[in-house]
Amino acid sequence: MYEMGLLSVRARAALLSCRALFCVICSKEARKALLEERSGTNNSTITAMISVTWKELSEEEKQAWNAKAAEAMEAYKKELEKYNNSIATAIDDKQQP
């Protein structure tokens, strides 16, 4: 019932900016390619390279990521509301004799 703890709720909220979403999704695809291309490169360097890729995107491409981030934020808000309601219900159930 309590699949999502408070820490993960906060962590997920932080990940929902369009740039962060791009980095997470892009990193899944690009990280592997970059590691193959430049074996031995550390994670912070790869993350910096992905960040440069973000900066090089056109405004049109960034808008597409903004739309994806907005969708993710709406889904997050719905999930957070369900989580908060489940906590409130659990507290109410405990307080009833």
Secondary structure, DSSP 8 states (H G I E B T S, - for coil): ---S-HHHHHHHHHTTSHHHHHHHHHHHHHHHHHHHHTTT--HHHHHHHHHHHHHHS-HHHHHHHHHHHHHHHHHHHHHHHHHHHHHHHHHHHHH--
